[in-house]
Amino acid sequence: MRRPKEYFPIHKCKWCGTNVDPNKWCAERAIALVERTACFTCTFWLEKVEVKDDKRSVRVNGTHYFIGPENAGEVGRGFGGSKFRIAFHDGRRVESTNLWCQGNIPELWREQLPDNAQWDTLKELAEVEL
């Protein structure tokens, strides 16, 4: 016997004011929306705020990126495996061939997700283990 689908109450996003029907999403995502009283987009950016201090989190010119593992296989690398050099504001310099873009940070989230890096054009890079 199949278990009946769980029903989640419709709510208004406390961040942007959008009406949200969590039942349009899979149960895992619906639970995240309900727990945060947020819409899909605001939940996405709240998740980025939660990891903003992770050394793999990169924010350049209002765009959010995340550094994936360098030992990942050839298939499925961010930007097709293109090489990026990143100079973090804390002094770290990193080179990655597995950088993933999450998109432009909406104005609503810019204060909580300020830039923390810039593209590094210097040839000498310190080796940093991620």
Buried (B, 14 or more C-beta within 10 A) or exposed (E): EEEEEEEBEEBEBEBBEEEBEBBEBEEEBBBBBBEBBBBBBBBBBBEBEEEBEEBBBBBBEBEBBBBBEEEEEEEEBBBEBEEBBBBBEEEBBBBBBBBBEBEEBBEEBBEEBEBBBBEBEEEEBEEBEE
